[in-house]
Every structure is written in C-alpha cells, then in structure tokens.
C-alpha cells in the first residue's frame, strides 16, 4: 500500500466534503498526498454522495476540529467488517463454559493468524462478536473467508444445534479512527448488512462489491435493494462466498425451520392380541395425514414413528431420534363397537404435557375413514401448538425464540385484530426477517399485515402501507417465484390496495397452479369475483376454500370473505349466517361487520342493521361512505355502488 497523507477539514467537522479544494493537507513525516478522487459515501438519508477520499495511512488531525470539540479526530477510508455469533444467547444458556471457550479460541486465532496475514486490525471484541477494520476490501473479504473457514473447522463433528455459526456484514467508507474504536455511518451500515446475513453468510454493500472482481475475489450474489432498520431508503446488498466453480451460498433456512415438528407415535393398547395394534397404527396414520395438511406444522412420517411402537422410550429419546419439537401419543381401548382414546401432546424438550383429552368413536368409523374423531383431535392439537408458541413469543426475549415461534406467534396475533396485538405481530415478523432468513413466507405474511392494517382503518399512511406491502411480496417472490402463499397475498395486495384486479386474478390463478389445495388462493379469488359482481363464481370459489380449511384457527377470516361472496350472489340469508359465525370467532373484524349490516338491511332487519353499524363505527370511527369507496376494489362496479348505498342507509356517514 502506498503511504499517503491525510486530509484535514478546513472548516466544519465531519467526513471529507465532495470537493478536494475544501481540504488542507496536514504535513506528516515523509508522506505524500495522493488523492484517490471521488468515491461514494452514505448520507443521513441513506442516499449516496461523492466524497474526496485518500489512501489511508498514519493519521493526525489538528486545528479547528480540536478547537471546536476538544477531541482528536482522524478520518480514514476503511473496510469495516462486523462478525456476530448466531443464537449466542441460546448457545451460552445451554453450554456456557464450552461455548465461551470455543469463542475465545476463535478470537485468538483471528488475532494471531488471520489479521496479520490480511493487514487487518481487531478494533474490539464484542462478547459475541468482532469489529474489524482493514486497509482495503479484498483484504477484508479474505479475512472474512478465513474466519468462516476457521469457524467451520471448529464445528467439525458437532451436531448442528451445538455449532457456532457466524454472520458478517461489510461496508467500506470514511470513518473516524481511534486506537480502540471506529465511528461513523459505515460502521452502522455494516451492522445493518450483518442483520441481513443468515448463519454462515457474508453480506456486503455496493461500495464493497465495486472493489471486487466476481469469480476471482469472490462469488457474488445480488440481493437487490434491501430495507434495513433506521434507514429510510433501501440499501443495495450483495451476498458473497469463496470464489469457485460452485454457487455462492445456499439458502440458509429450510421451510422446516419455519414450522415446528410433531411426531405422532402409534397409539398403544393394553390388549395382548396380535392384531390389536392395527387399530392404533391406522388411527395414527389418519392423524398424520390430517396434520400434514396444515402449513403450520412439519409432520414426521408414519414409517419413522412406527419404529417406536411397543417400545418403552422417553420423550427425550424420541426427540433425539426424530428431531421432533412435539410428541403426540396415547393409549386406547376397544369393545366390540367403540374405541376410547386417551391422548396427550407433550413438548419434547421440557417433557411438559400441553394438552390431554379423551375421545371416543365407533371402530367402524375409524377403519372406514370417517374423520369426526380425527378432526376433533387434529383441531385441538393444532390449537394447543399455536397457543404454546404464542405464549412463548410473549414471555421469552425475541432473540431466544425459534423462527417458527416468531412466525406462528405473528400470524396468531395478526388475526386477533386488537391494535396492540397487531403491532406486536409486526415486531415478531420483523425480528424473523432481521435474522436474514431467506424464505418467502415471512415476507408474504408481512405484506398481509399491511393489507389488514389498511382494511381495519389503522393505517396512518395508506400509500406507504401499499408500497411496503408490494415491496414485501416482491421480496417473497424474488426468493421463490412459485410460492403459492406469496402469489396469493400478492394478489391480495393488488386487489385491495392497488385495485388492479386483472393482475390480482393472474396471481390467484398462478397460486392455484402452484398448489391446487391452497385455500387462501381460492378464498381471495372468490372475493375478487364478488367485487366484480360475479356472484355464482364467487360463491363457488369461497365454498371450495371453506372445504379446504374445516379446522383452520383463523376460520373467521374465511367465513367473512365467504359472506362477501354471498352478498354478491344476493344470498343474504347465507351471508348473514357466515358473518355471524365469523363474529363469534372474532368480533373485531370490521369487514365482517360491514357485510353483516348490509345482509341484515337487505333481509329487512333495519333496526338490527343500524345497531351493527354502531358497533362498526365504534371500531372504525373514521369510516365514511366516500372513504370506503376510495378503498373498495368493488367501487367501479355496480355491486360496489349498491353496497355503498346500503351503507348510507344503515347510518355510515357520507
């Protein structure tokens, strides 16, 4: 590296200004000023501005900065690298001495081996992280790869849950350099980029990317414009891996990480007859089949769980062999005609019993494939899991929560439709996304959150919510263009916020092609037909959705939109029945109250309709007919104008 002089600001403190003439050289022994011209640094708004940059060497700074602040300030262009231990709280909680010892060994290796070879400096060790700076980007990248390699080597032979994984973020910019610290926007941006990285990943800025040669210095993957916390504008980010013939970095988190795993052990019997276990296995198989239809659970296959039939094993042993979070087991007895099942759901790690029940049905019904007992059992099990994960999300610190706990808690809180819970759902989703999980599901649900926020009348800036919803679905579909949930919710955004019904219908059709059994896609597609006044098709689609979700914990939402379809088909009795059923499950869904009031009015129940409207206005005091028409996708159609006319008659202000 060529030794150079520093620039000293001639007037106000801060990083170098865009023009070199604004600076005066500071004399240092045997140093020659070699400006590198204009590069790009970060502004407070997150935009990039040109700054005059020189090569970094030993720096001194005197004059006006010291006179104004009484502190020595030295600016330098440095590559800043932040490394962080993933899930450090959990790891230390489970094995404090061993984890800390391994971490300190890694830090010592970085200090004694990596940094001297890469011309780097250990600015500080952060307990479960490291802040490093380097002369240039290539040196920083080499060091990052070397650190990841050392970390992987130390993890060799350890089970996944015991491994120390690192995530890293890097930015190159002008920073204030002190003997034991660095300050500035570049450090902050490196931290934000680190939050985008998944376990074992390195994410860098566009500035750093511009100083690398792809396929020679590193394999580089463009992540696009990424929104990061506390910056109003998106930041272009890139993920890098060691240069080589294979792709850079695999997806860091599988779908299973976003759904808890449940093992259904074949139900036992006290009968000694050789054929008696057949009923228990048949019943377990039906339960497994029903549970596997839930997107919220990952279910261990029957062939894997059958191995535990008749064995005296503990929950810990089952969990260790099957890697299950929950275990469903039970004992049954039969007479000639009936079966009685005592069943329990346990949390595998703690051994805590979360739910027990005694269920009874005809043996012929079980063997004949009828689903009454199985349906009740599955509904109660799914509810118990959601309740447990929601409880966990409220009681434990967010950094300690498993990814599926964050996701399930967010979905449950989002659909409660109380403002406090709704805002907490947003926090859970953002925490999940900040972990760098590169899966479409969290982004899709975040988009759904923004749509519901507008629909409930809670948005303070509907244009901003529309933009953020669309951005979230774009990110989801960038990660997986065939994700049925993301396609359906993108249609939801285009229907309810953008009112581009042609685009929305295309998205719903794509979602159904990707997964013909996606109930949300059928539901939203039916609602779109309702908005256009296509009643019969709307009812057909929404009824199909209801058949696909007989046990959905958020069934109120399906009933509500199915009621909207019935309004379009002039089936007011059925609309009222569905709306009433929806409100029994969730009384805060304002869309349901609007549909109920219209159905009641059309059935001649005018006084009751006005009472329903009073409850509606209590929940959404800013509702007016004109405001509803501005938001309603059906406003351009006759069915929407008729709906608005009834809203006036039931007492919604113009």
C-alpha positions as CSV (number, residue, x, y, z in Angstrom):
1,X,0.0,0.0,0.0
2,X,1.3,3.5,-0.9
3,X,1.8,5.7,2.2
4,X,-0.2,8.9,1.9
5,X,-1.1,12.0,3.8
6,X,-4.4,12.7,5.5
7,X,-6.8,15.4,4.6
8,X,-7.7,17.9,7.3
9,X,-11.1,19.7,7.1
10,X,-10.5,23.4,6.9
11,X,-13.9,24.4,8.3
12,X,-16.6,22.2,9.8
13,X,-16.1,18.8,11.4
14,X,-17.2,15.6,9.7
15,X,-16.2,13.4,6.9
16,X,-14.5,14.8,3.8
17,X,-16.7,17.0,1.6
18,X,-17.2,16.4,-2.1
19,X,-14.5,18.8,-3.3
20,X,-10.8,18.4,-2.6
21,X,-10.4,22.2,-2.5
22,X,-12.3,22.3,0.7
23,X,-9.4,20.5,2.4
24,X,-5.9,21.4,3.5
25,X,-3.2,18.8,3.7
26,X,-1.7,18.0,7.0
27,X,2.1,17.6,7.0
28,X,3.3,14.3,8.3
29,X,6.8,13.0,8.2
30,X,7.8,11.6,4.7
31,X,4.2,11.4,3.5
32,X,3.0,12.4,0.0
33,X,-0.6,13.5,-0.6
34,X,-2.2,11.1,-3.2
35,X,-5.9,11.8,-3.5
36,X,-7.9,8.9,-5.0
37,X,-10.7,11.1,-6.3
38,X,-14.4,11.0,-5.6
39,X,-15.9,7.8,-4.2
40,X,-19.3,7.4,-2.7
41,X,-20.2,7.5,1.0
42,X,-23.5,7.5,2.9
43,X,-25.7,10.5,3.7
44,X,-28.1,10.7,6.6
45,X,-31.0,9.9,4.3
46,X,-29.4,6.6,3.2
47,X,-28.5,8.0,-0.3
48,X,-25.0,8.1,-1.6
49,X,-22.9,11.2,-2.1
50,X,-19.4,11.7,-3.6
51,X,-16.6,12.3,-1.1
52,X,-13.0,13.1,-1.6
53,X,-11.0,10.1,-0.4
54,X,-7.3,9.4,0.0
55,X,-5.4,6.2,0.8
56,X,-5.2,5.6,4.5
57,X,-2.0,5.8,6.4
58,X,-1.0,7.0,9.9
59,X,-3.3,10.0,10.5
60,X,-3.0,13.1,12.6
61,X,-5.6,15.8,12.8
62,X,-5.2,19.2,14.4
63,X,-6.8,22.6,14.2
64,X,-10.4,23.5,14.1
65,X,-11.9,20.1,15.0
66,X,-9.9,20.1,18.2
67,X,-10.7,23.7,18.9
68,X,-14.4,23.1,18.5
69,X,-14.7,19.7,20.2
70,X,-11.6,19.3,22.3
71,X,-11.0,15.8,20.8
72,X,-8.6,14.4,18.3
73,X,-10.5,13.3,15.1
74,X,-8.9,11.3,12.4
75,X,-10.8,10.3,9.3
76,X,-9.8,7.3,7.1
77,X,-11.3,5.2,4.3
78,X,-11.5,1.7,5.8
79,X,-13.2,-1.5,5.1
80,X,-15.3,-2.3,8.2
81,X,-16.2,-5.9,9.0
82,X,-18.6,-7.0,11.7
83,X,-19.0,-10.6,12.7
84,X,-21.7,-11.9,15.1
85,X,-22.3,-15.3,16.7
86,X,-25.8,-16.6,15.6
87,X,-28.1,-17.5,18.5
88,X,-25.4,-16.7,21.1
89,X,-27.9,-16.4,23.9
90,X,-29.3,-19.9,23.3
91,X,-25.8,-21.5,22.9
92,X,-24.4,-19.9,26.0
93,X,-27.5,-20.8,28.0
94,X,-27.2,-24.4,27.1
95,X,-23.4,-24.8,27.5
96,X,-21.8,-21.6,28.8
97,X,-18.3,-22.7,29.6
98,X,-17.7,-24.7,26.4
99,X,-19.2,-22.1,24.1
100,X,-17.3,-19.2,25.6
101,X,-14.1,-21.2,25.5
102,X,-14.6,-22.0,21.8
103,X,-15.4,-18.4,21.0
104,X,-12.3,-17.1,22.7
105,X,-10.2,-19.6,20.9
106,X,-11.7,-18.4,17.6
107,X,-11.0,-14.7,18.6
108,X,-7.4,-15.6,19.5
109,X,-7.0,-17.4,16.1
110,X,-8.3,-14.3,14.3
111,X,-5.9,-12.0,16.2
112,X,-2.8,-14.2,15.8
113,X,-3.3,-15.7,12.4
114,X,-6.0,-14.1,10.2
115,X,-5.4,-10.4,10.9
116,X,-1.6,-10.3,10.4
117,X,-2.0,-12.0,7.0
118,X,-4.8,-9.7,5.9
119,X,-3.4,-6.3,7.2
120,X,-6.4,-6.0,9.5
121,X,-7.0,-4.7,13.0
122,X,-9.1,-6.1,15.8
123,X,-10.9,-2.9,16.8
124,X,-12.8,-4.6,19.6
125,X,-14.2,-8.0,20.6
126,X,-17.9,-7.5,21.4
127,X,-18.5,-10.5,23.7
128,X,-20.3,-12.5,21.0
129,X,-19.0,-10.5,18.0
130,X,-16.0,-8.8,16.5
131,X,-15.4,-5.4,15.0
132,X,-12.5,-5.4,12.5
133,X,-11.1,-2.9,10.0
134,X,-8.9,-3.3,7.0
135,X,-6.9,-1.3,4.5
136,X,-9.0,-2.4,1.6
137,X,-12.0,-4.5,0.6
138,X,-10.1,-7.5,-0.8
139,X,-8.1,-7.9,2.4
140,X,-11.4,-7.7,4.4
141,X,-13.0,-10.3,2.2
142,X,-10.0,-12.7,2.5
143,X,-10.2,-12.3,6.3
144,X,-14.0,-13.0,6.3
145,X,-13.5,-16.2,4.4
146,X,-10.6,-17.2,6.6
147,X,-12.7,-16.6,9.8
148,X,-15.7,-18.6,8.4
149,X,-13.3,-21.4,7.5
150,X,-11.8,-21.5,11.0
151,X,-15.3,-21.4,12.5
152,X,-16.4,-24.3,10.2
153,X,-13.3,-26.3,11.2
154,X,-14.1,-25.8,14.9
155,X,-17.6,-27.1,14.3
156,X,-16.4,-30.3,12.7
157,X,-18.0,-33.3,14.4
158,X,-20.6,-31.3,16.4
159,X,-24.3,-31.7,16.0
160,X,-26.0,-28.7,14.2
161,X,-27.5,-27.3,17.4
162,X,-24.1,-27.1,19.1
163,X,-22.3,-25.4,16.2
164,X,-21.1,-21.8,16.4
165,X,-22.2,-20.1,13.2
166,X,-21.2,-16.6,12.2
167,X,-22.9,-13.9,10.1
168,X,-21.0,-11.0,8.8
169,X,-21.6,-7.5,7.3
170,X,-19.1,-5.3,5.5
171,X,-19.0,-1.7,4.3
172,X,-16.2,0.5,3.0
173,X,-16.4,4.2,3.8
174,X,-14.9,7.1,5.6
175,X,-14.9,6.5,9.3
176,X,-13.4,8.2,12.4
177,X,-10.5,6.1,13.5
178,X,-9.4,5.8,17.2
179,X,-6.9,3.4,18.7
180,X,-9.7,1.2,20.2
181,X,-12.7,2.1,18.1
182,X,-14.1,3.3,14.8
183,X,-17.2,5.6,14.3
184,X,-19.4,6.6,11.5
185,X,-22.1,5.7,9.1
186,X,-20.0,3.0,7.6
187,X,-19.9,1.1,10.9
188,X,-23.7,1.5,11.3
189,X,-24.3,0.2,7.8
190,X,-22.0,-2.8,8.3
191,X,-24.2,-3.7,11.3
192,X,-27.4,-3.4,9.3
193,X,-25.9,-5.5,6.5
194,X,-24.9,-8.1,9.0
195,X,-28.5,-8.4,10.1
196,X,-29.4,-9.4,6.5
197,X,-26.9,-12.3,6.6
198,X,-28.1,-15.8,7.6
199,X,-25.9,-18.2,9.5
200,X,-22.6,-18.7,7.8
201,X,-23.3,-15.8,5.3
202,X,-21.4,-12.6,4.5
203,X,-23.4,-9.6,3.1
204,X,-21.6,-6.6,1.8
205,X,-22.5,-3.1,0.4
206,X,-22.5,-1.9,-3.2
207,X,-19.4,0.1,-2.4
208,X,-17.5,-3.0,-1.3
209,X,-18.9,-5.0,-4.2
210,X,-17.5,-2.4,-6.6
211,X,-14.0,-3.1,-5.4
212,X,-14.2,-6.9,-6.0
213,X,-13.7,-8.9,-9.2
214,X,-16.5,-11.5,-9.3
215,X,-15.4,-15.2,-9.7
216,X,-11.9,-14.1,-8.9
217,X,-12.1,-12.4,-5.5
218,X,-15.4,-14.0,-4.5
219,X,-18.6,-15.4,-5.9
220,X,-21.2,-12.6,-5.6
221,X,-25.0,-12.8,-5.4
222,X,-27.1,-9.6,-5.8
223,X,-29.7,-9.4,-3.1
224,X,-31.3,-6.3,-4.7
225,X,-32.4,-3.2,-2.7
226,X,-32.9,-4.2,0.9
227,X,-34.7,-2.2,3.6
228,X,-32.8,-2.1,6.8
229,X,-33.7,-0.7,10.2
230,X,-33.4,3.0,10.8
231,X,-32.6,3.9,7.2
232,X,-35.4,5.4,5.2
233,X,-34.1,4.3,1.8
234,X,-33.2,0.8,0.7
235,X,-29.6,-0.3,0.5
236,X,-28.2,-2.4,-2.3
237,X,-26.7,-5.5,-0.8
238,X,-24.7,-8.5,-2.1
239,X,-24.0,-11.9,-0.6
240,X,-20.5,-13.4,-1.1
241,X,-18.8,-16.7,-0.8
242,X,-15.4,-18.0,-1.7
243,X,-14.6,-18.0,-5.4
244,X,-15.0,-21.4,-7.0
245,X,-17.0,-23.3,-9.6
246,X,-20.0,-23.9,-7.3
247,X,-22.8,-21.4,-6.4
248,X,-22.1,-18.9,-3.7
249,X,-24.3,-19.6,-0.8
250,X,-27.2,-22.0,-0.3
251,X,-30.5,-20.9,1.3
252,X,-29.7,-20.6,5.0
253,X,-33.0,-21.8,6.4
254,X,-35.3,-24.5,5.2
255,X,-39.1,-24.4,5.4
256,X,-38.9,-26.8,8.3
257,X,-37.3,-24.1,10.4
258,X,-40.5,-22.1,10.0
259,X,-42.8,-24.8,11.2
260,X,-42.4,-26.9,14.5
261,X,-42.0,-30.6,14.0
262,X,-44.5,-33.0,15.5
263,X,-44.2,-36.8,15.8
264,X,-47.3,-39.0,16.2
265,X,-46.3,-42.2,17.9
266,X,-48.6,-45.2,17.1
267,X,-51.3,-45.3,19.8
268,X,-50.8,-48.2,22.3
269,X,-53.3,-50.7,23.6
270,X,-53.4,-52.9,26.7
271,X,-54.8,-55.8,24.7
272,X,-52.3,-58.6,24.0
273,X,-53.9,-59.8,20.8
274,X,-51.5,-59.6,17.9
275,X,-53.9,-57.8,15.7
276,X,-54.9,-55.1,18.2
277,X,-52.1,-52.7,17.3
278,X,-53.5,-52.4,13.8
279,X,-56.2,-50.0,15.0
280,X,-53.7,-47.8,16.8
281,X,-51.5,-47.6,13.7
282,X,-54.4,-46.9,11.4
283,X,-55.6,-44.1,13.8
284,X,-52.1,-42.6,14.0
285,X,-51.8,-42.7,10.2
286,X,-55.1,-40.8,9.8
287,X,-53.9,-38.2,12.3
288,X,-50.6,-37.8,10.5
289,X,-52.4,-37.4,7.2
290,X,-54.7,-34.7,8.6
291,X,-51.9,-32.9,10.4
292,X,-49.8,-32.8,7.3
293,X,-52.3,-30.6,5.5
294,X,-51.5,-27.8,8.0
295,X,-49.0,-25.3,6.7
296,X,-48.1,-24.5,10.3
297,X,-46.7,-28.0,11.2
298,X,-44.0,-30.3,9.9
299,X,-45.1,-33.9,10.5
300,X,-42.7,-36.9,10.9
301,X,-43.7,-39.7,8.5
302,X,-45.5,-42.8,9.8
303,X,-42.7,-45.1,8.7
304,X,-40.4,-43.2,11.0
305,X,-42.7,-43.2,14.1
306,X,-43.8,-46.8,13.7
307,X,-40.4,-47.9,14.9
308,X,-41.4,-46.7,18.4
309,X,-44.5,-49.0,18.6
310,X,-44.3,-51.1,21.7
311,X,-41.0,-49.6,22.9
312,X,-40.5,-48.1,26.4
313,X,-38.9,-44.9,25.4
314,X,-38.7,-41.4,26.9
315,X,-39.7,-38.2,25.2
316,X,-36.1,-37.1,25.1
317,X,-35.2,-40.3,23.2
318,X,-38.0,-39.8,20.7
319,X,-36.9,-36.2,20.2
320,X,-33.3,-37.1,19.7
321,X,-34.1,-39.8,17.1
322,X,-36.8,-37.9,15.2
323,X,-35.7,-34.3,16.0
324,X,-39.3,-33.5,17.0
325,X,-40.5,-30.5,18.9
326,X,-43.8,-32.0,20.0
327,X,-44.8,-35.7,20.5
328,X,-48.4,-36.9,20.3
329,X,-49.1,-40.2,22.0
330,X,-51.9,-42.1,23.6
331,X,-53.5,-45.3,24.8
332,X,-56.8,-46.7,23.5
333,X,-59.2,-49.5,24.4
334,X,-61.9,-51.1,22.4
335,X,-65.0,-53.1,22.9
336,X,-66.9,-54.7,20.0
337,X,-68.1,-51.4,18.6
338,X,-66.4,-48.4,20.1
339,X,-62.9,-47.1,20.7
340,X,-61.9,-44.8,23.5
341,X,-58.6,-42.9,23.2
342,X,-56.7,-41.2,25.9
343,X,-54.3,-38.9,24.2
344,X,-51.7,-36.3,25.2
345,X,-49.5,-33.7,23.5
346,X,-46.1,-33.1,25.1
347,X,-43.3,-30.7,24.5
348,X,-40.3,-32.9,23.7
349,X,-37.5,-30.8,25.2
350,X,-39.1,-30.0,28.5
351,X,-41.4,-33.0,28.8
352,X,-44.2,-30.7,29.7
353,X,-47.7,-32.0,28.9
354,X,-49.5,-29.3,27.0
355,X,-52.9,-30.9,26.3
356,X,-54.8,-34.1,27.1
357,X,-58.2,-35.4,26.1
358,X,-60.4,-38.5,26.0
359,X,-62.1,-39.1,22.7
360,X,-64.5,-41.8,21.7
361,X,-65.9,-43.0,18.3
362,X,-67.1,-46.1,16.5
363,X,-64.4,-48.5,15.4
364,X,-66.1,-48.9,12.0
365,X,-65.9,-45.1,11.6
366,X,-62.2,-45.1,12.2
367,X,-61.4,-48.0,9.9
368,X,-63.9,-46.6,7.3
369,X,-62.0,-43.3,7.0
370,X,-64.6,-41.1,8.7
371,X,-63.0,-38.0,10.2
372,X,-65.1,-36.9,13.1
373,X,-62.7,-38.1,15.9
374,X,-59.6,-37.4,13.9
375,X,-60.9,-34.0,13.0
376,X,-61.6,-33.1,16.6
377,X,-58.2,-34.4,17.7
378,X,-56.2,-32.6,15.0
379,X,-58.1,-29.3,15.6
380,X,-57.3,-29.4,19.3
381,X,-53.7,-30.4,18.8
382,X,-53.1,-27.6,16.3
383,X,-54.7,-25.1,18.7
384,X,-52.5,-26.3,21.5
385,X,-49.3,-25.9,19.5
386,X,-50.3,-22.4,18.3
387,X,-51.2,-21.4,21.9
388,X,-47.9,-22.7,23.2
389,X,-45.9,-20.9,20.5
390,X,-47.9,-17.7,21.1
391,X,-47.3,-18.0,24.8
392,X,-43.6,-18.5,24.2
393,X,-43.5,-15.4,21.9
394,X,-44.9,-13.2,24.6
395,X,-42.8,-14.5,27.5
396,X,-39.4,-15.0,26.1
397,X,-36.9,-12.4,24.8
398,X,-37.1,-12.2,21.0
399,X,-33.5,-13.2,20.3
400,X,-34.0,-16.5,22.1
401,X,-37.1,-17.6,20.1
402,X,-37.1,-20.2,17.4
403,X,-38.0,-19.0,13.9
404,X,-41.3,-20.9,13.8
405,X,-42.3,-19.5,17.2
406,X,-41.9,-16.0,15.8
407,X,-43.9,-16.9,12.6
408,X,-46.7,-18.7,14.4
409,X,-47.0,-16.0,17.0
410,X,-47.1,-13.3,14.4
411,X,-49.9,-15.0,12.4
412,X,-51.9,-15.6,15.5
413,X,-51.5,-12.0,16.9
414,X,-52.2,-10.5,13.4
415,X,-55.6,-12.2,13.3
416,X,-56.7,-11.2,16.7
417,X,-57.2,-7.7,15.3
418,X,-56.6,-5.8,18.5
419,X,-54.3,-2.9,17.8
420,X,-51.8,-3.8,20.5
421,X,-51.5,-7.5,19.4
422,X,-51.5,-6.3,15.7
423,X,-48.4,-4.1,16.3
424,X,-46.7,-6.9,18.2
425,X,-47.3,-9.2,15.2
426,X,-45.3,-6.7,13.1
427,X,-42.5,-6.8,15.6
428,X,-42.3,-10.6,15.5
429,X,-42.2,-10.7,11.7
430,X,-39.5,-8.0,11.5
431,X,-37.4,-9.9,14.1
432,X,-37.7,-13.0,12.0
433,X,-36.8,-11.1,8.8
434,X,-33.9,-9.4,10.5
435,X,-32.4,-12.8,11.2
436,X,-31.6,-12.9,7.5
437,X,-34.0,-15.9,6.9
438,X,-34.2,-16.1,3.1
439,X,-37.6,-17.7,2.9
440,X,-40.7,-16.1,1.2
441,X,-43.2,-17.0,4.0
442,X,-42.3,-14.2,6.5
443,X,-42.3,-11.6,3.7
444,X,-45.7,-12.8,2.4
445,X,-47.2,-12.5,5.9
446,X,-45.7,-9.1,6.3
447,X,-47.5,-8.0,3.2
448,X,-50.7,-9.5,4.5
449,X,-50.2,-7.4,7.7
450,X,-50.0,-4.2,5.7
451,X,-53.3,-5.0,3.8
452,X,-55.1,-5.8,7.1
453,X,-53.8,-2.6,8.6
454,X,-55.4,-0.6,5.8
455,X,-58.6,-2.6,5.9
456,X,-59.0,-2.2,9.7
457,X,-58.6,1.6,9.4
458,X,-55.4,1.7,11.4
459,X,-53.1,3.0,8.7
460,X,-51.7,6.5,9.1
461,X,-50.3,6.5,5.5
462,X,-52.2,4.2,3.2
463,X,-49.8,4.9,0.3
464,X,-46.8,3.9,2.4
465,X,-48.5,0.7,3.5
466,X,-49.3,-0.1,-0.1
467,X,-45.7,0.5,-1.1
468,X,-44.4,-1.7,1.8
469,X,-46.9,-4.5,1.1
470,X,-45.9,-4.6,-2.6
471,X,-42.2,-4.5,-1.6
472,X,-42.7,-7.4,0.8
473,X,-44.4,-9.6,-1.8
474,X,-41.8,-8.7,-4.4
475,X,-39.1,-9.9,-2.0
476,X,-41.0,-13.1,-1.3
477,X,-41.4,-13.9,-5.0
478,X,-37.8,-13.0,-5.7
479,X,-36.9,-15.7,-3.2
480,X,-39.4,-18.3,-4.6
481,X,-41.4,-17.3,-7.8
482,X,-43.6,-20.3,-7.3
483,X,-44.5,-19.8,-3.6
484,X,-48.3,-20.3,-3.6
485,X,-48.8,-18.3,-0.4
486,X,-46.7,-15.3,-1.7
487,X,-48.6,-15.4,-5.1
488,X,-51.9,-15.4,-3.3
489,X,-51.0,-12.5,-1.0
490,X,-49.5,-10.5,-3.9
491,X,-53.0,-10.9,-5.5
492,X,-54.5,-9.7,-2.2
493,X,-52.3,-6.6,-2.4
494,X,-53.2,-5.9,-6.0
495,X,-56.9,-6.4,-5.2
496,X,-57.4,-4.4,-2.0
497,X,-54.7,-1.8,-2.2
498,X,-53.8,-1.2,-5.8
499,X,-57.2,-2.2,-7.3
500,X,-55.5,-3.9,-10.2
501,X,-58.0,-6.8,-10.5
502,X,-56.6,-8.2,-13.7
503,X,-53.1,-8.5,-12.2
504,X,-54.7,-9.9,-9.0
505,X,-56.6,-12.6,-10.9
506,X,-53.5,-13.7,-12.7
507,X,-51.7,-14.0,-9.3
508,X,-54.5,-16.1,-7.8
509,X,-54.5,-18.4,-10.8
510,X,-50.7,-18.8,-10.6
511,X,-51.1,-19.6,-6.8
512,X,-53.7,-22.3,-7.6
513,X,-51.5,-23.8,-10.3
514,X,-48.6,-23.9,-7.8
515,X,-50.8,-25.5,-5.1
516,X,-54.4,-26.5,-6.1
517,X,-55.2,-27.1,-2.4
518,X,-54.2,-23.6,-1.3
519,X,-57.4,-22.4,0.5
520,X,-56.3,-18.8,0.8
521,X,-55.8,-18.5,-3.0
522,X,-59.3,-19.9,-3.6
523,X,-60.8,-17.6,-1.0
524,X,-59.2,-14.4,-2.3
525,X,-60.0,-15.4,-5.9
526,X,-63.7,-15.8,-4.9
527,X,-63.6,-12.4,-3.2
528,X,-62.3,-10.8,-6.4
529,X,-65.2,-12.3,-8.3
530,X,-67.5,-10.9,-5.6
531,X,-66.0,-7.4,-6.1
532,X,-66.8,-7.6,-9.8
533,X,-70.4,-8.7,-9.2
534,X,-69.7,-12.3,-10.4
535,X,-71.8,-13.9,-7.6
536,X,-72.0,-17.6,-8.6
537,X,-68.3,-17.9,-9.3
538,X,-67.5,-16.0,-6.1
539,X,-69.6,-18.4,-4.0
540,X,-68.1,-21.5,-5.8
541,X,-64.6,-20.4,-5.1
542,X,-65.1,-19.4,-1.5
543,X,-67.1,-22.6,-0.7
544,X,-64.1,-24.5,-2.1
545,X,-61.9,-22.6,0.3
546,X,-64.1,-23.4,3.2
547,X,-64.0,-27.1,2.4
548,X,-60.2,-27.0,2.3
549,X,-60.0,-25.3,5.8
550,X,-62.5,-27.1,8.1
551,X,-60.2,-26.7,11.1
552,X,-58.2,-23.5,10.3
553,X,-57.6,-21.5,13.5
554,X,-58.4,-18.3,11.5
555,X,-61.6,-19.6,10.1
556,X,-63.3,-16.4,10.9
557,X,-61.4,-14.7,8.0
558,X,-62.7,-17.4,5.6
559,X,-66.3,-17.1,6.8
560,X,-66.1,-13.3,6.5
561,X,-65.0,-13.3,2.9
562,X,-67.4,-16.1,2.0
563,X,-70.1,-13.9,3.3
564,X,-69.0,-11.1,0.9
565,X,-69.3,-13.6,-1.9
566,X,-72.9,-14.4,-0.8
567,X,-73.8,-10.7,-0.9
568,X,-72.6,-10.5,-4.5
569,X,-74.8,-13.5,-5.3
570,X,-77.8,-12.0,-3.4
571,X,-77.8,-14.9,-1.0
572,X,-78.4,-12.7,2.1
573,X,-79.5,-15.4,4.5
574,X,-76.3,-17.4,3.9
575,X,-74.3,-14.2,4.1
576,X,-75.7,-13.4,7.5
577,X,-75.1,-16.9,8.8
578,X,-71.5,-16.8,7.7
579,X,-71.0,-13.3,9.1
580,X,-72.5,-14.3,12.4
581,X,-70.2,-17.3,12.6
582,X,-67.2,-15.2,11.8
583,X,-68.0,-12.6,14.5
584,X,-68.4,-15.4,17.1
585,X,-64.8,-16.2,16.5
586,X,-63.5,-12.6,16.1
587,X,-65.7,-9.6,16.9
588,X,-63.1,-7.0,15.8
589,X,-63.1,-7.7,12.1
590,X,-64.6,-4.5,10.6
591,X,-65.1,-6.1,7.2
592,X,-67.4,-8.7,8.7
593,X,-69.5,-6.0,10.4
594,X,-69.9,-4.2,7.1
595,X,-71.1,-7.3,5.4
596,X,-73.4,-8.2,8.3
597,X,-75.0,-4.8,8.3
598,X,-75.7,-5.0,4.6
599,X,-77.1,-8.5,4.8
600,X,-79.4,-7.5,7.7
601,X,-80.7,-4.5,5.8
602,X,-81.4,-6.5,2.7
603,X,-83.3,-9.0,4.8
604,X,-85.5,-6.2,6.2
605,X,-83.8,-6.2,9.6
606,X,-83.3,-2.5,9.5
607,X,-83.1,-1.7,13.3
608,X,-80.6,-4.6,13.8
609,X,-78.6,-3.4,10.8
610,X,-78.3,0.1,12.4
611,X,-77.1,-1.5,15.7
612,X,-74.5,-3.4,13.8
613,X,-73.3,-0.2,12.2
614,X,-72.9,1.5,15.6
615,X,-70.5,-1.3,16.6
616,X,-68.7,-0.9,13.2
617,X,-68.3,2.8,13.8
618,X,-67.0,2.2,17.3
619,X,-64.2,0.1,15.9
620,X,-63.6,2.2,12.9
621,X,-64.6,5.8,13.8
622,X,-63.1,7.3,10.7
623,X,-65.3,5.2,8.3
624,X,-67.3,7.2,5.8
625,X,-69.0,6.0,2.6
626,X,-66.7,8.2,0.5
627,X,-63.6,6.8,2.3
628,X,-64.9,3.3,1.8
629,X,-65.4,3.9,-1.9
630,X,-61.9,5.2,-2.2
631,X,-60.6,1.9,-0.7
632,X,-63.1,-0.6,-2.1
633,X,-62.0,-2.7,-5.1
634,X,-65.7,-3.0,-6.0
635,X,-66.3,0.7,-6.2
636,X,-66.1,0.7,-10.0
637,X,-68.7,-2.0,-10.3
638,X,-72.5,-2.0,-9.7
639,X,-72.2,-4.3,-6.8
640,X,-69.9,-1.8,-5.0
641,X,-72.2,1.1,-5.7
642,X,-75.2,-0.8,-4.3
643,X,-73.1,-1.8,-1.2
644,X,-72.2,1.9,-0.7
645,X,-75.9,2.9,-0.9
646,X,-76.8,0.4,1.8
647,X,-74.0,1.7,4.0
648,X,-75.6,5.2,3.8
649,X,-79.0,3.8,4.7
650,X,-77.7,1.9,7.8
651,X,-76.0,5.0,9.1
652,X,-72.5,5.3,7.8
653,X,-71.7,9.0,7.3
654,X,-71.2,10.2,3.7
